[in-house]
């Protein structure tokens, strides 16, 4: 039985509901009405999703205005589930049902035998309950073991034991779909649903009836169906039965962030930074861009399986890992500020490896593949941030024998002592990374690694420590 809410400021009987002038609308009409209201008011139709304002959102708004069932087609980590769940906000705050109904029976047009008989017996005195929008939404992750009983229903042996006949509709224990009648039902990864279950799903949504244990039950449900699928699976012949494909009025193809700045913004909103015990955290802007560029270059790498995608979750997890590595160094060295730097990128191997699939020819070479991706991202950020005049003092000092050593464990002040007297270089580093010692060191490591990748400095790695010197 659904959880319902009674309210003194709302009608409590069928007669009061009629007198209030409440209008019963199909769920898609209800959603369309609320979309129209939001568009007229200049409000966002779906909130909490970034980067889709000019691509996906217009398609979704059009689909909702057309009262379509929708399938979102895209790789992992493209906010498909978030957009689906955001549709719940387009339902009304509360909706009246026949009190005690398990399938949200419309008091004006009841579906279940329970509600029909109760209204026939009690008339305008039939009690009304109100259900909130969250109770009108259900989602299911498609797996091969899902049964018709899970989605539609099954005979309840306890009700049969109480003396009812098997052919009695009241013996049914309803599944997920009937229980969100007059609401939204979502299926994630639809292609993984067994074909025989897809047939049953089509039957209940299109033909409006279903056979349970050999007898037919008429269930004219009012459902908005929304689904998600990976394009690689969706296009495999036979994975989604043709009549079910035809059921969806709109197919919307999602995508990853098209710009680095947008991916940075998403990571800033979504990441959960570690607790720093009151230490201030400073992340130079170039490092945030660098983490996002790693994901962007991974999506272009021929060594990474692009069919499985490179989720935005990788950017989020890498941002969190970078902050955690910086916090670890600050705690070990007793530093007052938490500032990540390039030498912390080694920690990102662990949070990146599980987010990408390496092509079979490169299996077992994950570190090498990721190293090349990291190098391309670093070089890109270096070229964006560092000017030719910024590095001249450093190159001149290197020609005179300066060797700069960095690693992820050395305190910032100890690193800075190696470039004492290079005031012009320090001024450039402040511009790039900020005025704090940690920010200056972060910028120095970018400059050193960028010069190495540009073949202007030599780099020697010894047990986690990198030494940069003239070539």
Secondary structure by P-SEA (a helix, b strand, c coil): ccbbbbbccccccaaaaaaabbbbbcaaaaaaaaaaaaaaacccccccccccccccaaaaaaaaaaccbbbbbcccccaaaaaaaaccccccccccccccccccccccccccaaaaaaaaacccccbbbbbcccccbbbbccccccccccccccccaaaaaaccccccccccccccccccccbbbbbcccccccaaaaaaaaaaacccccccccbbbbbbcccccccccccccccccccccccccccccbbbbbbccccaaaaaaaaaacccccccccbbbbbcaaaaaaaaaaaaaaaacccccccccccaaaaaaaaaaaaaaaaaaaaaacccbbbbccccccccccccccccccccccccaaaaaaaaaaaaaaaaaaaacccccccaaaaaaaaabbbbbbcccccaaaaaaaaccaaaaaaaaaacccccaaaaaaaaaaaaaaaaaaccbbbbbcccbbbbbcc
